[in-house]
Structure formats: C-alpha cells, structure tokens
Amino acid sequence: MSENIALTEAVYYILLSLYEPMHGYGIMQKVEQMSKERVRLAAGTLYGAISTLLEKGWIRALPGESNSRKKEYLITEKGKEAVEREVIRLRELVENGERITGGKGI
C-alpha cells in the first residue's frame, strides 16, 4: 500500500532536487533556487529529512570516493512515486481553490 500523506514543502523540494545526484550543500542551494529563496533549509532540517527519506527508501546514498566527506544522494523509483502523488494532490488543491474563488489568486 502506498503512503498517501502530504509532503512537507521541505521534503517535496528535497525530493525534486534529487532527480539528479547531489550532496547536502547542493540540495540546500537547489531548494533555495527552486523556491525563489522562500525555502531555506538549515543543516539539521536537511539531514533529518535525508535520514527519514533514506529509511523510507525514497532516496539512496550513492557510493562515494573513500577520501571524500561529501555524500551524494539520488531519488529512487519509490521517491518518484511519492512526488507524483504529491503533484496530483497539489493540483487538486489548486483546482478546488480556483473553482471556489473564481480563480482570483493573488
């Protein structure tokens, strides 16, 4: 059974950033860029989320060079499914909001 839970904005952006291999600092920069600097991840938030995403099997750590401290991560198929479910959920939210308000978004 798939998990039908709403993703936090931070987790959503972390997963999107990992459609290409990336290390922690790169993820922080990518999230900030994608959100137009609205979402800024603290290191504790990022690495806590990475730990949870690894446990869920939504991302995986890539084998790194033995002399490098930078660990790179990549989204898994299971993680991509979570993102796709979230896009559908968000689309429904927007469609219902536009229908009720007459599409008068700010």
C-alpha angles and dihedrals in degrees: 000000000000121000111253099195130133112251120228113246090248093053091045092054093043090054092047091051091054096063079100124040111271141164125228100269090046090052090052091052094045093050091050091049095047092048093046089246092304094113116052117176121213114217092248092052092047097048092043089054092045090053091051093045091050090051091051091049091238092124135020134208114242120226107263136199111279093236095049123093091195112097117198124212134200133193117251129217088261089054091049089053089053090052092048091051090050093050089053091048092049092047089054091051092052094044092051092045092050092046093052097041096038091247093291096146119167 
